[in-house]
């Protein structure tokens, strides 16, 4: 299920294969932002990929703790982006968000 502009079912895939990477725009502690083109309509977007396995999780005791914390963090990120995008036309709008099939990254 695809999510647009909200947080329900946000972690179900569209697929990264629906996008073509044009170029890298930036890199940070938790991931990378790329300029991408959606293949279905040639629309251009910035795709933020957040590594849900980042060193931040190393202090957690179990895989279950990591999974819960990663899900909470990803949910919070999408909620913040959704709220901010409604405040001003100058703030980037979140179009969709999903986790990778392996659960290791969040794509926004």
N, C-alpha and C positions, 0 to 999 in steps of 0.2 A: 504494500500500500504506500502510496506516495503522500508526502506531507507538504502542504503549502501554507506557510504563514501561521502555523500553530504548533502544538506539541503532541497532539494525539497521534499514535502510531508512527512517531517520528523515526523509529529505529527499524522500519521495514524498507527494503530496497526499492528505489529505482536502482540503477547500476552505473558505476563509473564508466562502463563501456559505452554508455550513451553520450559520453563527452570525449572530445579530442583535446589534449593538452596543446596549447599554443606556445606558452612559455612560463617559466617560473617567475613569480612576482616577489616572493619573499620567503624567509625561513625564520623560525623562532624555536624556543625551547620545546614546544609541544607539537610542532608540525610545520606544514608548508602551505603557502597560498600560490595557486597557479591560475593563469588566464586560460580559460577553456571555451570551446565551442560546442554547444549542444547539437548533435548530429541531426536530430529530427527537424530543426528549423533554422540552423545556423546562428542562433542567438549566442552572444558572447557573455560570459560570466566570470567572476572570480570564484574559484573553488578552494575552500579552506579544508585541509585534511589534518585532523587532530589525532596524534598518536595516543591511543588509550593505554598503551603499555609503557609510557614514559617513566623515567626514574622516580618521579613523584610517588609511584605506587610501590617502590621497593621496600618501604618501611611497613607495609601492610602484611599481615601474617599469613593469609591464605588466598588461594585463587578466588574463592567465594568473596572475600573482603574486597579484593581488587575489582572483581566484576561489579559488585554493588557500588563501589566508589566511582568507577569509570562511568557506569550508567547514570549515577546521580550528577556527576560533573557534566556529562554530555547533555542531559536534560536541562540543567541550569544554563548552559551555554545557549541552547536553542531558545529557551524562554526569554533570556536577556536580549538576544538578537531580534526576536519577534516583537518585544515591547519597544525597543529602540527604533526599529524601522517605522513605527507608527508616529514617532515624535516629530520627524522632520523629513522633507524630501531629500535632504543632503546626507542622510544616514543610509548606508547600504541596506537594502532589503534582503531578507532571507527568503529565497525562493523555495528551497526544499532541503531536507536533511535526512541522512540515513547512515547506518553503520555498515562497514564492510562485511562481506559474508563471513569472514573469519572473526569478526568482532574486535579486531585490533585497531580500527580507526573510525573516527566520526567524520563524515563528509558533509559540509555545509555550503 
